[in-house]
Amino acid sequence: MIPSELNESTALLLNAHPQASTDQQACQQASIDRSGYIPESFADGVIFAQSIDDVVLAMSLAHEHGVKIVPRGAGTGLAAGSCAQAGEVVLDLSRMNQILDIDPVEQLAAVQPGVLNAEVNRAAGEHELFYAPDPASTAICSIGGNIATNAGGMWCAKYGVTRESVLSLLVVLPDGQLLRTGRRTIKGVAGYDMNALLIGSEGTLGIVVEAVLRLRPKPRFTSTMVAYFADENTAAQAASAVIAARLQPSVLELMDGKSLRAIDAALGTEHQQRGGALLLAQTDGFGAQLEMQALTQTIAPLASHVELAENEEEAHALIEARRQAIPSMELLGTVSICDIGVPRNRLAEAFAGLQRIEAERGVEIFTIAHAADGNLHPIIVVPEGQSITTGAAKLALADMFYLAKELGGTLTGEHGIGLLKQDWLAEEIGETSLQLQRRLRAVFDPQGILNPGKAI
Amino acid sequence: MIPSELNESTALLLNAHPQASTDQQACQQASIDRSGYIPESFADGVIFAQSIDDVVLAMSLAHEHGVKIVPRGAGTGLAAGSCAQAGEVVLDLSRMNQILDIDPVEQLAAVQPGVLNAEVNRAAGEHELFYAPDPASTAICSIGGNIATNAGGMWCAKYGVTRESVLSLLVVLPDGQLLRTGRRTIKGVAGYDMNALLIGSEGTLGIVVEAVLRLRPKPRFTSTMVAYFADENTAAQAASAVIAARLQPSVLELMDGKSLRAIDAALGTEHQQRGGALLLAQTDGFGAQLEMQALTQTIAPLASHVELAENEEEAHALIEARRQAIPSMELLGTVSICDIGVPRNRLAEAFAGLQRIEAERGVEIFTIAHAADGNLHPIIVVPEGQSITTGAAKLALADMFYLAKELGGTLTGEHGIGLLKQDWLAEEIGETSLQLQRRLRAVFDPQGILNPGKAI
């Protein structure tokens, strides 16, 4: 039974789709993500797709009745890219969560969009393979969402982001047609790169219902280290020195002093006793140990303390601290995880700028960074109940954009524009590009029914 | 002075542009590439652009007068993607050949489109860096052309193709507007991936006038080997075994017996005495030697003879044989270098299929392959003076497409569709994708003036 206050077109769609729900709680849950953005109203309904046919039917009905559809994976987005409001219907892909096939010889996985990132890695691991893009949210984020945002992660330093690990997509277009992009071969240039156009398009061009992922050989050897430094500036200098020394760590993560304090408070660890900032590095491959030696020599003159993992267990413990950073901050209030990118040798300036912003705006900012890519996560934390997307927090986000811009960088390295970062998009990419991209979007979606108001 | 027989609109453009030439020989040279395709007529004129302003002026005039423009780099394309005919004007970018800036700390190079691939690598080498996409034509092909085709090469096995090494482009759109795509940071997801849309678009969406390339640290250590096998089937099995063993060579090239014969004939080498097919492998990084040991152990049971380079000079000699393969074949007649891609464990089937095609069509086919990517170069050779793009050669090309398709592969791994492969594009990518891509093209070029009739 569809509530009578819904508008006619969403009611038509929700009545006609067997997987539709208008349950209040479901609508509310499906209308928010992990960005901290709270919409003023919630979606009219949710379709819990279980099959490609369910998605085709949803888009065909939406196309026919002009209903706005918000695609959604696991809802872990950080830019409000899958938030929804009244007059919209959420198309939830989380139940399409199967690994369809792993080809260990070709090193490919065919998956549904709702499968979790960590689940792909677990299954790949059984064949001594891994899936490289590993957002911090690996345990809870879905491959479909990763594709929508061109997600990155720790291993991207060496192995590239989602775009470099997706070979082919099966996509439902806004009018319900099916489109296959790419191919199952490593290389291929027949026609435009439709994979890349879809990847990172934040659910505005089509809905991914199947993806062929490229897996990579699990490194036979790894070497893992953490080094402590007096402060962020010194740690950032060390990270830049690693790049300048032509080394290629598979992981190079920086955590500032405030992050260490949050982790220590949450987990009872004693990072702060060893330094005011931390660098986590991993090398891999047949030369992992030798490369780590070179790396350690490079940073030693700057470090106050260095710990090399003696075995797998110790390595896991060192990496786990990094994975616990964001959960530790979440204990302190409401968080907004930003993701500016800067040239890799300007990390120190970025940290200094963030400290200025923190002081000027009166908000707490904890910063961790994928240092090898120049991709920083300044994490704004406000007291529980206070808005993270307006007021001082929003002003701080604006300041971060201008900081990144001044350093030759970008507003968003791996989270996307969503709703949260719309204000600065034109300034970053330019009006010519924005208008062109909007015309490209209209080719896919002339009615403007797919994730309206998001991304570009 | 513009010849009177030209059509009015090309004459208007050529008269108005200070860098235009209607010299017969220039027009003829600018109308063909290295595909072997001979157009029935030649371009009305050539504009030898020396600056961004020259390109902007050319496209503004073309836009105003509806003149068809064929962009051209070094003219080394293999799919007739830059061939031109009467009624068209060639926009030659080869004189815009400067390296504008190398940033050794950020590991970036800003270059003009006409700079040669090898020149970028030479300049990068001075900073212990390299540019990964290295087509066999590195000494004579331009970066602009590499971008137009999303070119690959030997090192792509480990480092990816052109798309993975371009961070930002400055593009002149068909109406003369300037568009900047991407950014100078390693990561960034603000807006759609316009870099990737332009890369591989075969000069149909815009004209690249500047590119920011990602350089990579030159490996401190490399190890190089050639192994000989009884026949192509065994060599292909060995290549597949390397992939299956989870090894990651930076180079893995296969040459068939006929190629060895051509090289021996041209260079006086004695490859054939050691085997009926050859595999060239290189590993790199801190574990280069260890990884090569593992690789050699993997293929040893299948090989008849293995040679490990003892020093840089020997390694260079081993690789040089591969680089001389195509020049050696060019001594035997007119060549057409095809580039099908197949799943990596179906290489042996691909070689068997190519031998069938050779026998059935009565054309000579020599095959070399980027084995780690499953990307084969079957090289059709016909006697001098015989057409390489019609008759038996064209039938063989068709057969190759269906062979690749049957094996789950693609018609073109790295050369593009151009004019030569139009017949099979729809069958490969599907009618839905083709129509969609044509509508995307029209967003950039509603008049259809940029490289008409090519690619999609």
HADDOCK unambig.tbl for C-alpha pairs under 7 A between the chains (distance, minus, plus):
assign (segid A and resid 105 and name CA) (segid B and resid 244 and name CA) 5.56 0.50 0.50
assign (segid A and resid 105 and name CA) (segid B and resid 345 and name CA) 6.97 0.50 0.50
assign (segid A and resid 106 and name CA) (segid B and resid 343 and name CA) 6.72 0.50 0.50
assign (segid A and resid 106 and name CA) (segid B and resid 344 and name CA) 6.30 0.50 0.50
assign (segid A and resid 106 and name CA) (segid B and resid 345 and name CA) 6.61 0.50 0.50
assign (segid A and resid 179 and name CA) (segid B and resid 432 and name CA) 6.52 0.50 0.50
assign (segid A and resid 179 and name CA) (segid B and resid 433 and name CA) 6.34 0.50 0.50
assign (segid A and resid 185 and name CA) (segid B and resid 341 and name CA) 6.52 0.50 0.50
assign (segid A and resid 185 and name CA) (segid B and resid 342 and name CA) 5.90 0.50 0.50
assign (segid A and resid 185 and name CA) (segid B and resid 343 and name CA) 5.29 0.50 0.50
assign (segid A and resid 185 and name CA) (segid B and resid 409 and name CA) 6.01 0.50 0.50
assign (segid A and resid 186 and name CA) (segid B and resid 373 and name CA) 5.59 0.50 0.50
assign (segid A and resid 187 and name CA) (segid B and resid 341 and name CA) 6.76 0.50 0.50
assign (segid A and resid 187 and name CA) (segid B and resid 373 and name CA) 6.62 0.50 0.50
assign (segid A and resid 187 and name CA) (segid B and resid 413 and name CA) 5.08 0.50 0.50
assign (segid A and resid 188 and name CA) (segid B and resid 341 and name CA) 6.86 0.50 0.50
assign (segid A and resid 188 and name CA) (segid B and resid 410 and name CA) 6.32 0.50 0.50
assign (segid A and resid 188 and name CA) (segid B and resid 412 and name CA) 5.74 0.50 0.50
assign (segid A and resid 188 and name CA) (segid B and resid 413 and name CA) 3.98 0.50 0.50
assign (segid A and resid 188 and name CA) (segid B and resid 414 and name CA) 6.21 0.50 0.50
assign (segid A and resid 189 and name CA) (segid B and resid 200 and name CA) 6.50 0.50 0.50
assign (segid A and resid 189 and name CA) (segid B and resid 412 and name CA) 5.84 0.50 0.50
assign (segid A and resid 189 and name CA) (segid B and resid 413 and name CA) 5.58 0.50 0.50
assign (segid A and resid 189 and name CA) (segid B and resid 414 and name CA) 5.77 0.50 0.50
assign (segid A and resid 189 and name CA) (segid B and resid 416 and name CA) 5.56 0.50 0.50
assign (segid A and resid 190 and name CA) (segid B and resid 412 and name CA) 5.99 0.50 0.50
assign (segid A and resid 190 and name CA) (segid B and resid 416 and name CA) 6.05 0.50 0.50
assign (segid A and resid 190 and name CA) (segid B and resid 417 and name CA) 6.08 0.50 0.50
assign (segid A and resid 190 and name CA) (segid B and resid 425 and name CA) 6.78 0.50 0.50
assign (segid A and resid 191 and name CA) (segid B and resid 455 and name CA) 6.62 0.50 0.50
assign (segid A and resid 191 and name CA) (segid B and resid 456 and name CA) 5.78 0.50 0.50
assign (segid A and resid 192 and name CA) (segid B and resid 197 and name CA) 6.24 0.50 0.50
assign (segid A and resid 192 and name CA) (segid B and resid 200 and name CA) 6.45 0.50 0.50
assign (segid A and resid 192 and name CA) (segid B and resid 201 and name CA) 5.66 0.50 0.50
assign (segid A and resid 192 and name CA) (segid B and resid 437 and name CA) 6.95 0.50 0.50
assign (segid A and resid 193 and name CA) (segid B and resid 196 and name CA) 6.29 0.50 0.50
assign (segid A and resid 193 and name CA) (segid B and resid 197 and name CA) 5.69 0.50 0.50
assign (segid A and resid 196 and name CA) (segid B and resid 193 and name CA) 6.29 0.50 0.50
assign (segid A and resid 196 and name CA) (segid B and resid 196 and name CA) 6.00 0.50 0.50
assign (segid A and resid 197 and name CA) (segid B and resid 192 and name CA) 6.23 0.50 0.50
assign (segid A and resid 197 and name CA) (segid B and resid 193 and name CA) 5.68 0.50 0.50
assign (segid A and resid 197 and name CA) (segid B and resid 197 and name CA) 6.51 0.50 0.50
assign (segid A and resid 200 and name CA) (segid B and resid 189 and name CA) 6.50 0.50 0.50
assign (segid A and resid 200 and name CA) (segid B and resid 192 and name CA) 6.44 0.50 0.50
assign (segid A and resid 201 and name CA) (segid B and resid 192 and name CA) 5.66 0.50 0.50
assign (segid A and resid 217 and name CA) (segid B and resid 246 and name CA) 4.96 0.50 0.50
assign (segid A and resid 244 and name CA) (segid B and resid 105 and name CA) 5.56 0.50 0.50
assign (segid A and resid 246 and name CA) (segid B and resid 217 and name CA) 4.98 0.50 0.50
assign (segid A and resid 285 and name CA) (segid B and resid 287 and name CA) 6.76 0.50 0.50
assign (segid A and resid 286 and name CA) (segid B and resid 287 and name CA) 4.24 0.50 0.50
assign (segid A and resid 286 and name CA) (segid B and resid 290 and name CA) 6.19 0.50 0.50
assign (segid A and resid 286 and name CA) (segid B and resid 291 and name CA) 5.94 0.50 0.50
assign (segid A and resid 287 and name CA) (segid B and resid 285 and name CA) 6.75 0.50 0.50
assign (segid A and resid 287 and name CA) (segid B and resid 286 and name CA) 4.23 0.50 0.50
assign (segid A and resid 287 and name CA) (segid B and resid 287 and name CA) 3.48 0.50 0.50
assign (segid A and resid 290 and name CA) (segid B and resid 286 and name CA) 6.21 0.50 0.50
assign (segid A and resid 291 and name CA) (segid B and resid 286 and name CA) 5.95 0.50 0.50
assign (segid A and resid 341 and name CA) (segid B and resid 185 and name CA) 6.54 0.50 0.50
assign (segid A and resid 341 and name CA) (segid B and resid 187 and name CA) 6.76 0.50 0.50
assign (segid A and resid 341 and name CA) (segid B and resid 188 and name CA) 6.87 0.50 0.50
assign (segid A and resid 342 and name CA) (segid B and resid 185 and name CA) 5.92 0.50 0.50
assign (segid A and resid 343 and name CA) (segid B and resid 106 and name CA) 6.73 0.50 0.50
assign (segid A and resid 343 and name CA) (segid B and resid 185 and name CA) 5.30 0.50 0.50
assign (segid A and resid 344 and name CA) (segid B and resid 106 and name CA) 6.31 0.50 0.50
assign (segid A and resid 345 and name CA) (segid B and resid 105 and name CA) 6.96 0.50 0.50
assign (segid A and resid 345 and name CA) (segid B and resid 106 and name CA) 6.61 0.50 0.50
assign (segid A and resid 373 and name CA) (segid B and resid 186 and name CA) 5.59 0.50 0.50
assign (segid A and resid 373 and name CA) (segid B and resid 187 and name CA) 6.61 0.50 0.50
assign (segid A and resid 409 and name CA) (segid B and resid 185 and name CA) 6.03 0.50 0.50
assign (segid A and resid 410 and name CA) (segid B and resid 188 and name CA) 6.33 0.50 0.50
assign (segid A and resid 412 and name CA) (segid B and resid 188 and name CA) 5.73 0.50 0.50
assign (segid A and resid 412 and name CA) (segid B and resid 189 and name CA) 5.84 0.50 0.50
assign (segid A and resid 412 and name CA) (segid B and resid 190 and name CA) 6.00 0.50 0.50
assign (segid A and resid 413 and name CA) (segid B and resid 187 and name CA) 5.07 0.50 0.50
assign (segid A and resid 413 and name CA) (segid B and resid 188 and name CA) 3.98 0.50 0.50
assign (segid A and resid 413 and name CA) (segid B and resid 189 and name CA) 5.58 0.50 0.50
assign (segid A and resid 414 and name CA) (segid B and resid 188 and name CA) 6.21 0.50 0.50
assign (segid A and resid 414 and name CA) (segid B and resid 189 and name CA) 5.78 0.50 0.50
assign (segid A and resid 416 and name CA) (segid B and resid 189 and name CA) 5.55 0.50 0.50
assign (segid A and resid 416 and name CA) (segid B and resid 190 and name CA) 6.04 0.50 0.50
assign (segid A and resid 417 and name CA) (segid B and resid 190 and name CA) 6.07 0.50 0.50
assign (segid A and resid 425 and name CA) (segid B and resid 190 and name CA) 6.78 0.50 0.50
assign (segid A and resid 432 and name CA) (segid B and resid 179 and name CA) 6.51 0.50 0.50
assign (segid A and resid 433 and name CA) (segid B and resid 179 and name CA) 6.33 0.50 0.50
assign (segid A and resid 437 and name CA) (segid B and resid 192 and name CA) 6.95 0.50 0.50
assign (segid A and resid 439 and name CA) (segid B and resid 443 and name CA) 6.58 0.50 0.50
assign (segid A and resid 440 and name CA) (segid B and resid 440 and name CA) 6.14 0.50 0.50
assign (segid A and resid 440 and name CA) (segid B and resid 443 and name CA) 6.64 0.50 0.50
assign (segid A and resid 443 and name CA) (segid B and resid 439 and name CA) 6.57 0.50 0.50
assign (segid A and resid 443 and name CA) (segid B and resid 440 and name CA) 6.63 0.50 0.50
assign (segid A and resid 455 and name CA) (segid B and resid 191 and name CA) 6.62 0.50 0.50
assign (segid A and resid 456 and name CA) (segid B and resid 191 and name CA) 5.79 0.50 0.50
